Amino acid sequence: MAHDEELAHLLEKIYQDSALDFREYRKTSLRRRIARRLRAHRIHSYSEYAAILDADPNEYQRLLDDLAINVSDFFRDREAFSVIDTLVLPELIRRRQAERRLKIWSAGCASGEEPYSIGIMLNRHLGDRIVDWDIRIYATDLHEGTLDKARLGIYDKAKLESLGEDAMSYFSLDGSYRITDRIRRLVRFGRHNLTSDPVISRVDLLLCRNVLIYFGRSLQKKLCLNLHWALSEGGFLFLGEAESLSTPIEGRFEVIDKRWKIYRKTGATEKARHNGTEA
């Protein structure tokens, strides 16, 4: 119990000092990640670590590096992306054909593979017509260092080994592999905290994969409500395979693919707990 109280005090301190709010994250995940910082400093208690944060403000960035979830791949879970490619994107393109505008949000984009994957699929569908569309793929993450890498769009060959010849045509080779400008210009990267910042609104497709699993139940419920609010009517939500919608909000989504957690927004929209941004 004392250990839990120490952790609670540390998380409150982090929030008060840096506005980084991890108070409702899953405690098992937090303990494991903070333990890396304790080992790095050869200390054993959260109170000792709090003293290090006071003495070295740069330690907050190192802590954030360890707390950030930066696992990502191109077309991660191929079957899931196949559903997006064959069902979701064609429907959105038909629906938005008149205004030729699509808004997509990759929340928790890590190093950019997910939003670039969506960009590649849209280019396949639209071909040369893509220049006539206003396509905005917003890619957000909490970790600025990871976003800097994503903006560059440069990847090691090992990251691309599983891609087919068609997907590889969207990379240029100059010592390393860089996503082509044709795809990069579709994506807008920015820092965003899902737990505290306003959501992007009127989104046609919202990818928030393997993010909710790191939050406690009450925060999951709040975020599910906010994600519902962020979507346009009939917009699609794409979660991670191990995730699910909180019970009160299940009835506001139609299940498109049960296994891969792909949903379509239905029903009346409740006001979110904070205002959305038009972007």
RAHUFEN-V192732 format. One record per backbone hydrogen bond with DSSP energy under -0.5 kcal/mol. CO is the residue of the C=O (numbers start at 1). NH is the residue of the N-H. If there is no record, write none. Layout:
# RAHUFEN-V192732
co=CO nh=NH
co=CO nh=NH
This chain:
# RAHUFEN-V192732
co=1 nh=5
co=2 nh=6
co=3 nh=7
co=4 nh=8
co=5 nh=9
co=6 nh=10
co=7 nh=11
co=8 nh=12
co=9 nh=13
co=10 nh=14
co=11 nh=15
co=12 nh=16
co=13 nh=17
co=14 nh=18
co=14 nh=20
co=15 nh=19
co=19 nh=21
co=20 nh=22
co=22 nh=25
co=24 nh=216
co=26 nh=30
co=27 nh=31
co=28 nh=32
co=29 nh=33
co=30 nh=34
co=31 nh=35
co=32 nh=36
co=33 nh=36
co=33 nh=37
co=34 nh=37
co=34 nh=38
co=35 nh=39
co=36 nh=40
co=37 nh=41
co=38 nh=42
co=38 nh=43
co=39 nh=42
co=45 nh=49
co=46 nh=50
co=47 nh=51
co=48 nh=52
co=49 nh=53
co=50 nh=54
co=51 nh=55
co=52 nh=56
co=56 nh=59
co=57 nh=60
co=58 nh=61
co=58 nh=62
co=59 nh=63
co=60 nh=64
co=61 nh=65
co=62 nh=66
co=63 nh=67
co=64 nh=68
co=68 nh=70
co=70 nh=72
co=73 nh=76
co=77 nh=80
co=77 nh=81
co=78 nh=82
co=79 nh=83
co=80 nh=84
co=81 nh=85
co=82 nh=86
co=83 nh=87
co=83 nh=88
co=84 nh=89
co=87 nh=91
co=88 nh=92
co=89 nh=93
co=90 nh=94
co=91 nh=95
co=92 nh=96
co=94 nh=97
co=96 nh=100
co=96 nh=101
co=100 nh=134
co=102 nh=136
co=103 nh=204
co=103 nh=205
co=104 nh=138
co=105 nh=107
co=105 nh=207
co=106 nh=108
co=106 nh=109
co=106 nh=140
co=109 nh=112
co=112 nh=116
co=113 nh=117
co=114 nh=118
co=115 nh=119
co=116 nh=120
co=117 nh=121
co=118 nh=122
co=119 nh=123
co=120 nh=124
co=121 nh=125
co=122 nh=126
co=123 nh=127
co=126 nh=129
co=127 nh=130
co=128 nh=131
co=129 nh=132
co=130 nh=133
co=133 nh=135
co=134 nh=102
co=134 nh=136
co=135 nh=137
co=136 nh=104
co=136 nh=138
co=137 nh=139
co=137 nh=188
co=138 nh=106
co=138 nh=140
co=139 nh=190
co=140 nh=108
co=140 nh=109
co=141 nh=192
co=142 nh=144
co=143 nh=147
co=144 nh=148
co=145 nh=149
co=146 nh=150
co=147 nh=151
co=148 nh=152
co=149 nh=153
co=149 nh=154
co=153 nh=179
co=155 nh=177
co=156 nh=159
co=156 nh=160
co=157 nh=160
co=157 nh=161
co=158 nh=161
co=160 nh=163
co=164 nh=168
co=165 nh=169
co=166 nh=169
co=167 nh=170
co=168 nh=171
co=170 nh=180
co=172 nh=174
co=172 nh=178
co=174 nh=176
co=176 nh=174
co=176 nh=178
co=177 nh=155
co=178 nh=172
co=180 nh=183
co=180 nh=184
co=181 nh=185
co=183 nh=186
co=184 nh=187
co=186 nh=137
co=187 nh=189
co=188 nh=139
co=190 nh=141
co=192 nh=194
co=193 nh=196
co=193 nh=197
co=199 nh=277
co=203 nh=232
co=204 nh=236
co=205 nh=105
co=205 nh=207
co=206 nh=208
co=206 nh=238
co=207 nh=107
co=208 nh=240
co=211 nh=214
co=212 nh=215
co=214 nh=26
co=216 nh=220
co=217 nh=221
co=218 nh=222
co=219 nh=223
co=220 nh=224
co=221 nh=225
co=222 nh=226
co=223 nh=227
co=224 nh=228
co=225 nh=229
co=226 nh=230
co=227 nh=231
co=228 nh=231
co=230 nh=203
co=232 nh=235
co=235 nh=265
co=236 nh=206
co=237 nh=239
co=237 nh=263
co=238 nh=208
co=240 nh=243
co=246 nh=249
co=246 nh=250
co=247 nh=250
co=249 nh=252
co=250 nh=253
co=252 nh=266
co=254 nh=256
co=254 nh=264
co=257 nh=261
co=257 nh=262
co=258 nh=261
co=261 nh=239
co=262 nh=256
co=262 nh=257
co=263 nh=237
co=264 nh=254
co=265 nh=234
co=277 nh=201
